[in-house]
Amino acid sequence: MRLLQMCRIHVLGLGLVVIMAVGLTIQLLGIHFLKRTHQNISVVQPVSSSPPRTCHPKQHIVFLKTHKTAGSTILNVLHRYGDRNGLVFALPFKYQFNYPNLFHSRRVKGFTAPIRPMYDILCHHMRFNLPEVRKVMPPDSFYFTILRDPATMAESSFSYYRSVSSAFKKCPSFQAFIANPTRYYKPGERSNHYARNLLWFDLGFNPDAPFTEPLARAGSRAMEKTFNLVLLAEHFDESMILLKEELCWELDDVVSFKLNIRAASKPLERSEVERLRAWNALDWYLYRYFNRTFWDKVQKFGVTRMANEVKKLKERKQQLAEMCLASSEPVKAEDIKDEAIKPFQFGQDKIMGWAIRKDLRPNDRSRCVQMVTPELQYKDLLDARQFPGGSWNGSDLELTPGKIVGR
């Protein structure tokens, strides 16, 4: 009897060991399976920032890219969206639409009046000229631009355009220019539009017109009638949320990394800010005018809702940065080995860029590279897609309703 009991205990113990071994094996296999599954799933899954909407995404867009206002970052957003959705860009023959001359439709590559191929996006540097823009873009196009406080904008402009603006070249330092700009500035001299009321100039107005409030108000109202949305560089995240809302786009469509960044500069003194705003009085009036309209739009959107949307935008940007970027901070151009994403150097300051992680999957790498591709290289990519073969003449294009197709 005792022997039988001992046998039973032995069998039960052996069975328990077998069960534990099987369980442990299943657990280990499960962990291995989960690891492999996780490795095969890209972490760049698009997210929806809001409930499904009844609106339709806008795809006819005019962006007036003003100088030194974070426009390069917005250009990347538009490049990526248009590229991903197969939209047609109104492209310059080089990199700008004959700037600083007023925009003209004949400066658009592939545009041949009276045959008028319709483009989806017009966004590269130009001096705004609405009648000519309307010849190129569909009537339902969404117009927007971006402004910046003219004081900090002037400091950036001095650093970037000192080698080309006669006013900037004449003075020994930016502080000297601030103290007495009329000593160095002469209307009409080479590239002096960079030195005074640059926003006003980019909008197609006369930057040397004597400041009067009726003139400034008339310009602001004319601009308000043309542009559906005016963004502010100092409130870039809120600007992107308003743009997303107006265009009926998704959050991932407007997530970006800052491009065309220069090394940090010394903050301006309060007195310097006041002097620069007075020197750029027309720009300062514009900025204050559209600062009010901007926050009116935020109020209408909802302050709490805006805070929540900005939080989602920052979280998504952080997620993509951790996946895409080799460093959390921008790096010097010489440290970027890939010429396709190396920023163009111009002016006395070094323009920074982003290095991409080397361990990315092909699909994720493609997405990440798009997000850090500077405007000049991206323009070349779009040009190659729309005009395969490297050159253009009238026989190279086949016109279809609303589109241009390269043969």
C-alpha positions in Angstrom: 0.0 0.0 0.0 2.7 2.4 1.0 4.6 1.5 -2.2 1.5 2.3 -4.3 1.2 5.7 -2.6 4.8 6.5 -3.2 4.3 5.6 -6.9 1.3 7.9 -7.1 3.3 10.7 -5.6 6.1 10.1 -8.0 3.8 10.2 -11.0 2.0 13.3 -9.8 5.4 15.0 -9.2 6.6 14.0 -12.7 3.3 15.3 -14.2 3.7 18.6 -12.4 7.2 19.0 -13.7 6.0 18.3 -17.3 3.2 20.8 -17.0 5.6 23.5 -15.7 8.1 22.8 -18.5 5.3 23.1 -21.1 4.1 26.3 -19.6 7.5 27.8 -19.5 8.1 26.8 -23.2 4.9 28.4 -24.3 5.7 31.6 -22.3 9.2 31.8 -23.9 7.8 31.2 -27.4 5.1 33.8 -26.8 7.7 36.4 -25.7 9.8 35.6 -28.8 6.8 35.9 -31.0 5.8 39.3 -29.5 9.4 40.5 -30.0 9.4 39.5 -33.6 6.0 40.9 -34.2 7.0 44.2 -32.6 10.1 44.3 -34.7 8.0 43.9 -37.9 5.7 46.8 -37.1 6.8 50.4 -37.9 6.4 52.8 -35.1 5.6 55.6 -37.6 1.9 54.8 -37.6 -0.2 57.8 -38.5 -2.4 59.1 -35.7 -5.7 60.9 -36.0 -5.8 64.0 -33.8 -9.6 64.4 -33.8 -12.8 62.6 -34.5 -13.7 61.9 -38.2 -14.7 65.1 -40.0 -17.1 65.8 -42.8 -14.8 68.3 -44.5 -12.7 67.4 -47.5 -8.9 68.0 -47.5 -7.9 71.1 -49.5 -5.4 70.5 -52.2 -5.3 73.8 -54.1 -2.9 75.9 -52.0 -1.0 79.2 -52.4 1.6 79.8 -49.7 3.5 83.2 -49.8 6.8 82.1 -48.4 8.1 85.3 -46.7 11.8 85.6 -45.7 13.2 84.6 -42.3 9.8 83.6 -40.9 10.1 79.8 -40.5 8.8 79.5 -44.1 11.3 76.8 -45.0 9.7 74.5 -42.4 6.2 75.1 -43.8 7.6 74.5 -47.3 8.7 71.1 -46.2 5.1 70.4 -44.9 3.7 71.3 -48.3 6.4 69.4 -50.2 5.7 66.2 -48.2 1.9 66.5 -48.5 2.0 67.2 -52.2 4.6 64.6 -52.9 2.7 61.9 -50.9 -0.6 62.8 -52.7 0.7 63.1 -56.2 -0.1 66.8 -56.4 1.3 69.2 -59.1 3.5 72.0 -58.0 3.9 75.3 -59.8 7.7 75.3 -59.9 10.2 78.0 -60.7 12.8 77.3 -63.4 15.5 77.6 -60.7 14.6 78.0 -57.0 12.7 81.3 -56.9 10.2 83.0 -59.1 12.6 85.7 -60.4 12.7 87.3 -57.0 12.9 90.2 -56.1 10.8 91.0 -59.2 7.1 90.7 -58.9 5.7 87.2 -59.6 4.7 86.5 -63.2 3.0 83.4 -64.6 5.7 83.1 -67.4 8.1 82.3 -64.6 6.3 79.0 -63.8 7.9 76.0 -65.4 5.5 74.4 -67.8 3.0 77.2 -67.9 2.0 78.1 -71.5 -0.7 80.7 -72.0 -3.4 80.6 -73.4 -3.3 76.8 -72.6 -3.5 76.9 -68.8 -2.5 73.8 -67.0 -3.8 74.1 -63.4 -1.5 73.5 -60.6 -2.3 72.3 -57.1 0.4 74.0 -55.0 2.3 77.3 -55.4 4.7 77.8 -52.5 8.2 78.9 -53.5 9.8 82.3 -52.9 8.2 85.1 -54.9 7.2 88.7 -54.5 3.4 88.5 -54.4 1.4 89.6 -57.4 -2.2 88.4 -57.1 -3.4 88.9 -60.8 -0.5 86.8 -62.1 -1.0 84.2 -59.3 -4.6 83.8 -60.3 -3.6 83.0 -63.9 -1.8 79.9 -62.6 -3.8 78.7 -59.6 -7.5 77.4 -59.5 -10.2 79.8 -58.3 -10.8 77.8 -55.1 -7.2 78.0 -53.9 -6.5 78.5 -50.2 -4.1 81.4 -49.6 -2.0 81.7 -46.5 1.3 83.2 -45.4 3.3 83.7 -42.2 4.6 86.8 -40.4 7.3 87.5 -37.8 8.1 90.3 -35.4 10.1 92.6 -37.6 12.7 93.2 -34.8 13.9 89.6 -34.6 13.3 89.2 -38.3 15.7 92.1 -39.0 18.4 90.5 -36.9 18.1 87.3 -38.8 18.0 89.1 -42.1 21.2 91.1 -41.3 23.0 87.8 -40.5 21.8 86.0 -43.6 21.9 88.8 -46.2 24.8 90.9 -45.1 26.9 89.8 -48.1 24.3 91.0 -50.6 22.5 94.0 -49.1 24.4 97.2 -49.7 23.0 98.7 -46.5 24.1 95.8 -44.4 27.5 95.6 -46.1 28.3 99.3 -45.4 27.9 99.1 -41.6 30.5 97.6 -39.3 27.9 95.7 -37.1 24.3 95.1 -36.6 24.3 97.4 -33.5 25.7 100.2 -35.8 22.8 99.7 -38.2 20.3 99.8 -35.4 21.7 103.0 -34.0 21.5 104.9 -37.4 19.9 102.9 -40.2 19.5 105.9 -42.5 23.2 106.4 -42.5 23.6 103.1 -44.4 20.3 102.6 -46.1 19.6 104.1 -49.5 16.3 103.2 -51.3 16.8 101.3 -54.6 20.4 100.2 -53.9 21.2 96.5 -54.5 19.2 94.1 -52.3 18.2 96.8 -49.8 14.7 95.4 -49.7 16.2 92.9 -47.1 17.0 95.9 -44.9 13.6 97.5 -44.4 10.0 96.4 -44.3 10.8 93.0 -45.9 7.4 91.6 -45.2 5.7 94.6 -46.9 8.1 94.1 -49.9 7.3 90.4 -50.2 3.6 91.2 -50.2 4.2 93.3 -53.3 4.0 96.7 -51.6 6.5 99.6 -51.7 8.7 99.2 -48.6 10.0 102.8 -48.8 6.6 104.4 -48.8 6.4 107.0 -45.9 4.5 105.4 -43.0 1.0 106.6 -42.5 -1.7 104.7 -40.6 -4.2 104.9 -43.5 -1.6 103.4 -45.8 -0.7 100.6 -43.4 -4.4 99.9 -42.6 -5.2 99.7 -46.3 -2.4 97.3 -47.0 -3.5 95.1 -44.1 -7.1 95.0 -45.2 -6.1 94.2 -48.8 -4.0 91.4 -47.5 -6.8 90.1 -45.2 -9.1 89.9 -48.3 -6.6 87.8 -50.2 -5.2 85.5 -47.5 -7.5 83.0 -45.8 -5.0 82.6 -43.0 -2.0 84.5 -41.7 0.3 82.6 -39.3 2.8 83.8 -36.7 6.3 82.5 -36.5 6.4 83.1 -32.8 3.4 80.8 -32.3 4.4 78.1 -34.8 2.6 75.1 -33.1 -0.7 77.0 -32.8 -0.2 78.1 -36.4 0.1 74.5 -37.5 -3.1 73.5 -35.7 -5.0 76.4 -37.3 -3.6 75.4 -40.7 -4.5 71.8 -40.2 -8.1 72.8 -39.3 -8.4 75.1 -42.3 -7.1 72.6 -44.7 -8.9 69.6 -43.2 -5.7 67.7 -42.9 -4.5 65.2 -40.3 -2.0 65.8 -37.5 0.8 63.9 -39.3 0.4 66.2 -42.3 1.6 69.2 -40.3 4.2 67.6 -37.9 7.6 68.9 -38.8 11.2 69.5 -37.7 12.6 73.0 -37.9 14.6 73.6 -41.0 17.0 76.3 -42.1 18.1 76.8 -38.5 21.0 78.9 -37.5 23.0 78.8 -34.3 21.5 80.7 -31.4 22.1 84.5 -31.4 22.4 87.0 -28.7 19.0 88.3 -27.6 18.2 91.9 -28.6 18.0 94.6 -26.0 14.6 96.2 -25.4 15.7 99.5 -26.9 17.0 97.7 -29.9 13.7 96.0 -30.4 11.9 99.3 -30.3 14.3 100.9 -32.8 13.9 98.1 -35.2 10.1 98.1 -35.0 10.1 101.8 -35.7 12.5 101.4 -38.6 10.2 98.7 -40.0 7.0 100.5 -39.2 4.9 99.1 -42.0 5.9 95.6 -41.1 5.2 96.2 -37.4 1.7 97.5 -38.2 1.1 94.3 -40.3 2.3 92.1 -37.5 0.1 93.8 -34.8 -2.9 93.7 -37.1 -2.6 90.0 -37.8 -1.6 89.2 -34.3 -5.1 90.3 -33.4 -6.8 88.2 -36.2 -4.6 85.2 -35.2 -5.8 85.2 -31.6 -9.4 85.8 -32.7 -9.1 82.6 -34.7 -7.7 80.8 -31.7 -10.6 82.0 -29.5 -13.0 80.8 -32.1 -11.2 77.4 -32.3 -11.3 77.1 -28.5 -8.5 77.9 -26.1 -8.7 74.6 -24.3 -9.1 72.7 -27.5 -6.1 74.5 -28.9 -4.0 73.5 -25.9 -5.0 69.9 -26.3 -4.2 69.9 -30.0 -0.8 71.6 -29.4 0.0 68.9 -26.8 -0.8 66.1 -29.3 1.3 67.9 -31.9 4.3 68.1 -29.6 3.9 64.5 -28.5 3.8 63.3 -32.1 6.8 65.4 -33.0 8.8 63.9 -30.1 7.8 60.4 -31.1 9.0 60.9 -34.7 12.1 62.7 -33.5 13.1 59.7 -31.3 12.6 57.3 -34.2 14.1 59.5 -37.0 16.9 61.6 -35.6 20.4 60.6 -34.7 20.5 63.6 -32.3 17.9 65.5 -30.4 19.6 68.7 -31.4 20.4 70.0 -35.0 23.9 69.4 -36.2 26.4 71.3 -38.3 26.2 70.8 -42.0 29.7 69.3 -42.2 28.5 66.6 -39.8 25.8 65.5 -42.2 27.3 63.1 -44.8 24.3 62.7 -47.0 24.3 65.5 -49.5 20.6 65.0 -50.1 19.7 66.4 -46.6 22.7 68.8 -46.1 21.4 72.4 -45.7 22.6 75.0 -48.1 25.1 77.5 -46.5 24.5 81.2 -47.1 25.4 84.2 -45.0 27.8 84.6 -42.1 26.0 82.1 -39.8 26.1 78.4 -40.1 22.8 76.8 -41.1 22.1 73.7 -39.1 20.4 70.5 -40.2 19.4 67.0 -39.0 21.2 63.7 -39.1 19.0 60.6 -39.7 19.5 57.4 -37.7 21.2 54.6 -39.6 19.2 51.6 -38.2 15.9 52.6 -39.8 13.7 50.3 -42.0 13.5 51.4 -45.6 9.9 52.7 -45.3 10.7 54.6 -42.1 13.9 56.0 -43.5 12.0 57.3 -46.5 9.5 59.1 -44.3 12.2 60.5 -42.0 14.4 61.7 -44.9 11.4 63.6 -46.3 11.0 65.4 -43.0 14.5 66.7 -43.0 15.1 67.4 -46.7 15.9 71.1 -47.2 13.8 73.1 -49.6 16.4 73.3 -52.5 16.9 69.5 -52.6 13.2 68.8 -52.3 12.4 71.2 -55.1 14.8 69.3 -57.3 13.1 66.1 -56.4 9.7 67.5 -57.3 11.1 68.9 -60.5 12.5 65.5 -61.5 9.1 63.9 -60.8 7.1 66.5 -62.8 9.7 67.0 -65.6 11.5 63.7 -66.1 14.4 64.1 -68.4 15.9 67.1 -66.8 14.7 69.9 -69.1 11.5 71.3 -70.4 10.0 72.5 -73.6 6.4 72.7 -74.7 6.4 69.3 -76.3 7.5 67.6 -73.1 4.1 67.9 -71.5 0.8 66.2 -71.9 -2.1 68.2 -70.5 -4.9 66.5 -68.6 -7.8 68.2 -66.8 -6.2 70.0 -63.9 -2.9 68.2 -64.1 0.4 68.1 -65.9 1.8 64.7 -66.8 5.4 64.4 -68.1 5.7 62.1 -71.1 
